[in-house]
Structures are given as structure tokens and as C-alpha cells.
Amino acid sequence: MVGLSAAERVYIEDGIAQDLRLDGRGRQHFRSLSIQTGVIPQANGSARVRLAGTDVIASVKAELGSPQPGRPGCGNMFISVECSPTAAPEFEGKGGEDTNLELAKALQRNFLGGASGAGAAIDLTTLIVIEGKVCWELYIDGLVLSSDGNILDALSIAVKAALSNTGIPKVQVMGGLSLEEADFELSDNPEEFSHLDTAQVPVTVTISKVGRYHIVDATAEEESQVSSAVSVAVNSKGLICGLTKSGTAGLDPSILMDMISVGKRVGLKTISSVETDIAAAERTLEAE
């Protein structure tokens, strides 16, 4: 956590009140963002996102597994997060473990849908190899390399970019019809890989309340002043896919609804820009 003097705290709050933050942004503007895909060759998909001083990587590993009980027609997705102890002092020891779990739960809430698989960021039925027997399992790992605030939003963008970059090998099933009995031949020809439909994968926009006002994409210094925050996951159709409340202070219902409305509006603008950046990153990767 960034330690600030009383004068610095007042300076930050006064700037936000005047819609002019320390780095020159308005209350509802993101910092500069860059996206790079295919950064981990061993993964089925990966991406690196830099949001000013916040630097994160997401990777996707696809493995064959079995559908969960009660979901015979769906594959599986799992999400975990690790904050490097060198990214910020608070990520060392127990603090880092708590942060990892908190971030993973927020991403799971926004990307995995309900217990039945409904509402997941991607269509889990497309991961089925043999109905009720064999499916693809996607293991999504987030890594925080450095932090200057707003880690959750950066991770959500990295996950969306990594899923867009993911290739699933073509599978030929030989022999039995279960994971234990069958033999599988996986194609290593990239031209035969299938790609996930990520059109409805959301991005997360966190609205942070500082004093009487709320802001998006808070820096680490601004986060030290935040009393409450609401993270809103929004897809390209403007649908809210998940909400996460953080902070110790309560929120008046009218303020909460206003923050969600801002998150939805900024989210729609952000996801359009992010999808353009992902497409550009994929074209750059293909050209290399």
C-alpha cells in the first residue's frame, strides 16, 4: 500500500474533485494501454497487458479431461492468479496469498458463469470432445509482474486477449469412449487448430470512490484513498456479466447504481478499443 502524507492525500482528492487527476486524466479515463499476444510459446494462448505501470500476463493451457457431474455437455475453465512478490511489497507472504485469491475469485465470477456453465465468457459446449465423457479443460493463469493500481481490470483484458489467442488442437478419437479407455491423436498442425469465439468475453471496469467522486483505472496512489470500489464486467453487447464490491465503506444504493452505470458506459467504450488492439496484436504476431 502506498503511504501518502496528509498534504498529498488532499492534493489527490482536490484534483479528482476538479476532474483533473495527477497524470492529467479526467475521472472516467483509462491510462495508456498496450497488448501483446503469443508471449508464451508453450501455452495454447497468452497475452501481456501493460496499463501504464501495471504489467500482467495471462496464459491459457488446454488439456483433455472429463465434464463435471451434472454438466455432461460442457467443458471446463479454471482461473488462478499469482502476484509476483517483487511487484509490490504487499504481495509478500500472507498478503500476496490473500490478494491472489481475491483476484482469482473476481475473475471467476466474471468469466465462469453459473454452476451449470450458463453465462460463461465462452460457450463451454464447444469444448466437448465426447458428450458426457471427454472435454477440453482450459486452465487460465494470471501473473502480475508489476503493479501501479487497477490490477483486476488489467488482468481481465489480458484474459480476454489470451483467450482470443488460444488455439485448440484437432482431436481424433481412437478406441474407447472414455478418457481412461480411448486413445487420442492431437494435431500439431496450427492450420487445423480451432479458435474460441471470444465475442462475448467481457472486460472489467473498476469504479473507485474517492471522497465524493468516483474514478476509473485508479493508480496505486489513488487506491490508497479509495473508500469503496465496484468492478463491473461488461461484454460487447453491454450486458453486465459480473459485479464485485470491494473496500470497507458501504455505498448508498443511488451511488452504487450510478457507479454501475458509469462502469457499463466506460466498459462498452473500453471493450471496443481493446478488441481493436487485440486484433492488431494478432496481426503483428502473424507477420513475425
N, C-alpha and C positions, 0 to 999 in steps of 0.2 A: 504494500500500500504506500502511495506517495505521501510523504509528510510535507505539509504546507504551513507557512506562518499565517497568522490571522490576517495580515495585510494581503497576502497572496490569495487567500480564500475570498476576501471581499472583492479583490480585483477581478477574479474569475466570475463571481456572481454578478457584478456590475456589468461586465462585458456581455454576459448572456442576457441580462435584462435589456440591454441596448441592441440585441441581435447582432453583436459583433464579438465573436469569440477570440481567444488568444492567437489562433492561427489564421484569423481573418474570415472564417466561415460564418454563415448565418446559423440559426438554431436548427434548421432542418436540412443541412447539407452534409454529405459524406466527405471524407478526405480522399486524396488521390488513391486509386486502386489499380493494381496490376495482377494479371492472371497468367500463369504458365502451366500448360498441361504436359502429361507424359514425363514427369520429372523422376519417376521411379520405374526403370525398365522392367524390374522383376514383378511389378504389380500388374493386374489386369486393367487398372486405370488409376491415374493420380493427377494431382494438381497442387500448385503452390500459389498462395494468395498473399500479397503484401498490401496492407492497408496502412499507409504511412509507416510508422514504426512497429506495427503489429505484423508478424510474419508467421504463417501457418502452412502446413502441408496436410492434405488428405489423400489416402490411398485406398484402393478397393481390391480385395483379393477374392476371387471366385473359386469355391470348392464344391464338389458334389457331396450331398447329404440327403437326409430324409425329411419330408414335410412334417411339421409339428402335428400332434394329435388334434383332431378337430379342424385341421386346415389341409386336407389332402390335395387340394388344387392350387396351393400356394407355395412358392419358395420362401426363403428366409433372408432377412437382413439383420445384421448386428452392428452396433456402433460403440466404439470406445474412444477415449481421448487421453492423451498424455501431455502434460505441460512440462517442458524441459526445466529442470531446476535452475538452469542458467538464464532462463527467460525473464525471471523476476524473483526477488528474494522471497516473496510469499509462497512461491511454488516449491520450496524446500520442505521435506518431511511431511508431517500430517496435513499442513496447509495445502500442499500440492495434491495429495490424495483426495482431499475434500473437493478441491476445485475440479480435478479430473472427473469425479463422479457427478458433480453438479452440471458441468458442461455436457457430459455424455447423456444425462437424463434429459436435458433440454433438447438436444439434437434428436434423441429417440422419440420424444413427444412430438416433434415437428416432422419427422421423416418416416416413422414406422407405422403410423396409423393405429387402429384398434386391435383388440385381441384376435379378431377374425381376419386381420390383414386388410380390411377395408380402410380406405383413406391413406394408405401408404403412398409415399412420394412417387414410387414407380409401381406399375402393375405387376404384382407378385405372381400372378398366374403365368406370366411369360417366362418364369424361371423353372417351370415344371419340365422334367425330362420324362418321367413315367408317373402318371397320375397315382397319387397316394403312396408312391414307393421311393422315387428318386427326384431330387430337385437340385437346383443351384442354390448355394448359400453365399451371400455377399457379406464379407467382413470389411467394414469401413472403419479405418483408423485415422484419427486426427492427431496431429503433433503440433504443439505450439513452440516455435523456435524463439520468438521474442515477443514482448508484449508492451504496447503503448495504448492499452484500452480497447474495449469492444471486441473481445476475443470471440464471443459467440457468433456475432454477425460474420466475422471473417471466416470462421470455421464452416458456417452454413454455405457460404459462397464457394469455399474450397470443396465441400462435399458435392455440391451441385456440379462443379466443373469436373471433379474426378469421376462422377457417375456418367457425365457426358463423354468422357474419355475412355470409358470402360468397354472392352471387347470380350464377349463370351464365346469360347471355342465351340465349334460344331461338335456334337456328340453322336457317335454311332454306338448303339447298344447291341451287345452280343451275349447270348446265353440267357441266364435267368432274368427275372423281372423285379429283383430287389437289389439294394445297394450291396448286400453281402454276397449275393449269388451271381450277379451279372458282371460281365467284362465290358469295359468302356474304352473306346478309342477316341481320343480327343485330337482334333485337327490342330496342327501348328501353323497352318496357312492363314495369315492375317486377313486375306480376302474372304475367308469363309467364316470369320468371326461375326457374330451378330452384335448390334449395339442397342443399348437400352433406350427406351422412349423417356426422355427426361423433360418433356414439355411442361409437365405439371409439378416438377420438383421445385419446392419453394426456396426463397431466401428469407433470412431473418433480419428484422429491423428492430433494434432495441431503442426504446424511448425512455430517456433518463430524466428524472425530475430534480432540478437544482433550484432551490429557493421556490419562487412562484412560477417558474418556467420549466419547460421540458425541451430536451435536445436529442438529436440523433447522433450516433457514432461518437460517443464520449471518449475523450483521451483519458489516459491514466490520471492526469491531474484533475480533470473534471469528475472522473469517477469517485475520487476521494471526497467529493462534495455531494454525491448523489444520495438522496434520502430513500427513493424508491425507483424502480425501473420495471418496464413491461416490454417483453420481447415478443414480437408479432411475426409469425411465419406466414408469408403471403406467396401464392403462386401466380402464374401469368394471367389467370382468369380473375384475379382479385379475390380469390377465396382465402379465408384465414384457415390455415392448416394446424395451427398450434399457438398457445399462449403460455408464457412463463412470467410469473411475477417474482421479483427479487427486491432486496432491500428490507430494512427493518420498519419503516414507517407505513402506515395504512394510506389508502387513497380514497378520496371521496368518489362515489360512483360516477358523477358527472365528469370529473377529471380523468378517471380511468377510461371512460368511453371516448373522451377527446384524445387521449394518448393512443388508444387503439385505432381511432380514425386517422391520426397522423401516421401511425405505423403502416396502415394499409395504403394510404396515399403515397408515402415515400417508398414503400415496398414495391408498388407497381412501377414506379419510375426506376427504381434500382434494378429490378429484375430484368427490365428491358435492356438497360445498359450492360448488365452482367452477361446476358445471353449473347449480346453483340461481341463482348470481349472474349467469351469462351469460343465462339465461332472463329474469331481472329486468331486465338491461340492455337486452335486445332489446324487452321490453315498453315500457320507458321511451322507447326510440328510436321505436317505432311511434306512441306517444302524442304525440310532439313535432310 
